[in-house]
Amino acid sequence: MTPEMIAEAVKNPDVIAKVMGGAPLAILKDFGFMAVLLFIGKVVRAKIPFFQNFFIPASVIAGFLGLVLGPQVLNVLPFSTVMGSYAWLLVVVLFATFPIGQKKLESKKVIIDKAGSTFLYNLFAEVAQFAIAAVLGLSVMKLLWPQLHEGFAWMLPAGFAGGHGYATAIGGTLEKYGFENAITVGMTMATIGLLVAIFGGILLIKLATRKGYTRIVKEAYTLPESMRTGLVPPGERASVGEQTVSPMSMDPLAWHSAIILFATLGGIYLTKWIGEISWLTIGGKPLYMPEVSTAMIAAIVVQRLLMMLNMDGYIDKKVVTRIGSGVSDYMVGFGVASIKISVVVQFWQPLLFLIVVGILWVLFNLYILGPRMLSNYWFERGIFTFGWSTGVVAFGVILLRIVDPDFVSEALEDYGLAYILIAPIELFLVALSPVFFATYGLWTTLVLVTAALGLLGAAKMLGFWYNSNKLAPRAGEK
């Protein structure tokens, strides 16, 4: 289901029934099938050591099962013909959860003083991935595969640094600009990136402990049973949130879901209205702001509205996060299950090229730039960045906990502070960079390359540039 179909469906709900081939239960059946696969994935993760040792998410297991059992291979599960659109729809809801429930932010000075090196290193890692993709899209890949859409290279950062969510978001935008099957390519990159984060990250940790790069543990730390199996025993369980409204007036989960869907709907209409502004164009075409980005903007407005009504205290960020994570599990499951095998086979060469480039880049970022740009605990902080710049933040946390079980390095705390400033830049990278690249490729490339080099220059000017010795102790290390 394309963005145009969604906009039309808002005006005329009968469109959905028409798209679904007259089967009103098809959507529910698709989600039911995916629920069964997620259940199986959870059991597999909880019972089979291989999946435990490499922390394979249940959603990824479910996605691969859906791919094999679905119409493309064994055709056991009769998924509907629009199953591939669910990942894109769900990512809109996911992005709407990000601003909801946010509390007062720290000042920029506090962030730079506490987490300046973390901010510059992590932002550079992301911006540089986009810059590398832009350069490759206009040069090497254009020469090797001239028939490819220029945005093909954009799938490197969309899948690696962005994960399945950004791959879906950016892929959906590029499809609007002529890149067919962009979501499939992005999902493939994101899935491979996740595997690189899992297998590559653990291998790198084992090598680092042998070479003495780690400061907190001297051998790979074994994570608790609950993290390996994914089943949390009594005594270790944490609350998923607080009941902020009385169920007599409205169920707390329904209340939080309503706020999120309120913002989601606002994003859908905002995209529609922006596209109808005749003078707002890029390259002579109406500006397209993807729903994932406008949903975030709408969520910010909704959050401000709650503050004006003195009701922001009745939103529990933990509940909102859990709703977003639940949406993400289904999004990944549907995204992997709907990967078009024929498209992957067709583009296997440029995909392999991007994967190799992506792996070389994250290794360079970890081993060459990490010791120079990170003040202390360079490997602990760097392996966290390796985890999210190939997979998702959750895998960065897993890798970090293996080498820093008690979070002594404060890497996660500093990243949380730094992300306050990184988030709005990410919004531009997701919302507008693919639009500008598809229209003004050369200028967009120059801006991204300049921004990446500027971040390196800023690190040196501000004093966030350190001795590259990987073994020497550093200030603040315990």
Secondary structure as UniProt FT lines:
FT   HELIX           3..11
FT   HELIX           14..19
FT   TURN            20..22
FT   TURN            24..25
FT   HELIX           26..47
FT   HELIX           49..53
FT   TURN            54..55
FT   HELIX           58..69
FT   TURN            71..74
FT   TURN            81..82
FT   HELIX           83..85
FT   HELIX           86..97
FT   TURN            100..101
FT   HELIX           108..138
FT   HELIX           140..144
FT   TURN            146..147
FT   HELIX           150..154
FT   HELIX           155..159
FT   TURN            160..162
FT   HELIX           163..176
FT   TURN            177..178
FT   TURN            180..181
FT   HELIX           182..195
FT   HELIX           196..200
FT   HELIX           201..211
FT   HELIX           225..229
FT   TURN            234..235
FT   TURN            247..249
FT   HELIX           252..275
FT   TURN            278..279
FT   STRAND          281..282
FT   TURN            283..284
FT   STRAND          285..286
FT   HELIX           291..308
FT   TURN            309..310
FT   HELIX           312..314
FT   HELIX           317..337
FT   HELIX           341..346
FT   HELIX           348..364
FT   HELIX           365..369
FT   HELIX           370..373
FT   HELIX           378..390
FT   HELIX           393..403
FT   TURN            405..406
FT   TURN            408..409
FT   HELIX           411..431
FT   HELIX           433..439
FT   HELIX           441..461
FT   TURN            462..463
FT   TURN            475..476
//
